[in-house]
Amino acid sequence: MTLGWAGIVRLCLVNAAIGGLAALPVNLFNRLMTVELALPALLPGLLVALHYAVQITRPVWGHRSDTQGRRTPFILGGTAVVGLGLIATAWAIAFAPSTGVALTVWVLAYAAIGFGIGAAGTSFLALLATAAPDARKGAAATIAWLMLIAGAIAASIGTGIALDPYSPERLMLVIPTVALICLLVAILATFGTEAQIGAVPAPEESHFRDAIRATWSDPAAKAFTGFVFLSIFAFYLSELVLEPFAGHIHGLTPDASTRLSGGKDGAALLGMISAGALSTFGLGSLRGWAVLGCIISALGLLGLGAGLALLPFTIMLGFGNGLFVVGAIGSMMRLAAERAGATGTRMGVFGAAQAIAAGLAGIVATGTLDVARMTFSDQTAYGIVFGMEAVLFLAAAVVALRLLKPAPILQPGE
C-alpha cells in the first residue's frame, strides 16, 4: 500500500525536522566560532567536514533499514542524536572552560550530528521512495526538499529572532528548544506510517558487501553518483563562508546574518515551488531545471564576489539552488526507486557521495578563504571562493546536459 497526498506531506515533515537541525552547524555555529570567538574559518570548516565524513556510513544505514524491514527507528533515533550533538556544541561555544575542552566537545558532537543525519536522512528517503506511488515519486521528492528548506528557514529565522540580543545564556536556552521541537515533528510525521504502508520490500542482497557490489555494477547508478559528487561539491562551497562574508564585508550582526541565510533558503524554496508548479503542467524537465539552476547560482555567486548588493545576489543564489535541487534530487529519487529491494542501499550510496562532496567543499572553501585573506583584501578573498564555486556550477551544468534524462518531473494530471 502507498500513501495519498496528505500522507506524503505529513511524512515529509521528517525532512523539515532534519533541515532545521542541519542548518545550525553550517550557519549559526559557523558564524559564532568565526566571528564571535575569532577562530580561524578553517576550524568550523573541519568540523562540518567531519560531520559529513562520518556520513559515509549512509549505505550501512540504508542497507540495515532494508534488511530489518523498518525505517522509523532509524529516523527517530538519528533525529534525537543530532539534537544532542547540537546541544553539546552550543554548550562548548558558550561555557567551555578552555579551548581544549571546547575542541574535544565539538569533535564528538559534530561526529554525532553526522551519524544522526546519515541514519535519519537515508532512512527517510528510502521510506518515502517506498511509500509514494510510482506516479507521484517525482512530486514526493519535490515536497521532501521543499520541507527540508522550509525547516532550515524556520530554524534559521526563528533562532535568529530568539537570539536577539545574543548571549551565551540565551544560546543555551534556544538550542535545546529547537532540538526538542524538531524531534516532536519527526515523531508526528512518522507515527503509524509504516503500519499503513506495510512491510519494507525484501532486500535483494542480505549481505552489505553484496548489496554495494550490486549497486556499483549498475552503470546508471555509477554515473549518477559521479554527477552527485560534482554538483554537490559546487552547491556547498558557499555554505560556510556566506555568513562570515556578511559579517566581515557587510557588517551584519549574528542575528542579521542568520536571517540572511534564512532569506537565501526562502529563495531556494521559491525556486523549488516554481519548478514543481511548472512541471505539473508539463513545462520543464529534470535536466532542464538542473542546468538552469546551476547557471543562475553561478550568476548569483559572481555578483557576490564582485561586491555587488548583498541581498539581491544572495536571493539569486538561493533561487538557482532551488531549481538545481528539483532536478538533481528528483533524478535521485527516481533512480533509487527503480530497484525496490535495494532502495535504502542505493539511497545510501548517493547520500554518501553527497556527504563526501559537501565535507570536502567545506574544507576547500574555508581553507582557500584563510589562505587568500593572508595575501588579499577580505573582499578579494571571498571573491576568489565565490568565483571558484561559480566555475564548478557551470561545469555541473555541462555534465547535467550530457547525463540526466530529459524526462519531466511530473506528468500533466499527476
C-alpha positions, 0 to 999 in steps of 0.5 A: 500500500502507498500513501495519498497526498496528505500522507506524503506531506505529513511524512515529509515533515521528517525532512523539515525536522532534519533541515532545521537541525542541519542548518545550525552547524553550517550557519549559526555555529559557523558564524559564532566560532568565526566571528564571535570567538575569532577562530580561524574559518578553517576550524568550523570548516573541519568540523562540518567536514567531519560531520559529513565524513562520518556520513559515509556510513549512509549505505550501512544505514540504508542497507540495515533499514532494508534488511530489518524491514523498518525505517522509523527507528532509524529516523527517530533515533538519528533525529534525537542524536543530532539534537544532542550533538547540537546541544553539546556544541552550543554548550562548548561555544558558550561555557567551555572552560578552555579551548581544549575542552571546547575542541574535544566537545565539538569533535564528538558532537559534530561526529554525532550530528553526522551519524544522526543525519546519515541514519535519519536522512537515508532512512527517510528517503528510502521510506518515502521512495517506498511509500509514494506511488510510482506516479507521484515519486517525482512530486514526493521528492519535490515536497521532501526538499521543499520541507527540508528548506522550509525547516532550515528557514524556520530554524534559521529565522526563528533562532535568529529572532530568539537570539536577539540580543545574543548571549551565551545564556540565551544560546543555551536556552534556544538550542535545546528548544529547537532540538526538542521541537524538531524531534516532536515533528519527526515523531508526528510525521512518522507515527503509524506510517509504516503500519499503513504502508506495510512491510519494507520490500525484501532486500535483494542482497542480505549481505552489505558487501553484496548489496554495494557490489550490486549497486556499483555494477549498475552503470546508471547508478555509477554515473549518477553518483559521479554527477552527485559528487560534482554538483554537490561539491559546487552547491556547498562551497558557499555554505560556510563562508556566506555568513562570515562574508556578511559579517566581515564585508557587510557588517551584519550582526549574528542575528542579521546574518542568520536571517540572511541565510534564512532569506537565501533558503526562502529563495531556494524554496521559491525556486523549488515551488516554481519548478514543481508548479511548472512541471505539473503542467508539463513545462520543464524537465529534470535536466532542464531545471538542473542546468538552469539552476546551476547557471543562475547560482553561478550568476548569483555567486559572481555578483557576490564576489564582485561586491555587488548588493548583498541581498539581491545576489544572495536571493539569486543564489538561493533561487538557482539552488532551488531549481538545481535541487528539483532536478538533481534530487528528483533524478535521485529519487527516481533512480533509487526507486527503480530497484525496490529491494535495494532502495535504502542501499542505493539511497545510501550510496548517493547520500554518501557521495553527497556527504563526501562532496559537501565535507570536502567543499567545506574544507576547500572553501574555508581553507582557500578563504584563510589562505587568500585573506593572508595575501588579499583584501577580505573582499578579494578573498571571498571573491576568489571562493565565490568565483571558484564555486561559480566555475564548478556550477557551470561545469555541473551544468555541462555534465547535467546536459550530457547525463540526466534524462530529459524526462519531466518531473511530473506528468500533466494530471499527476 
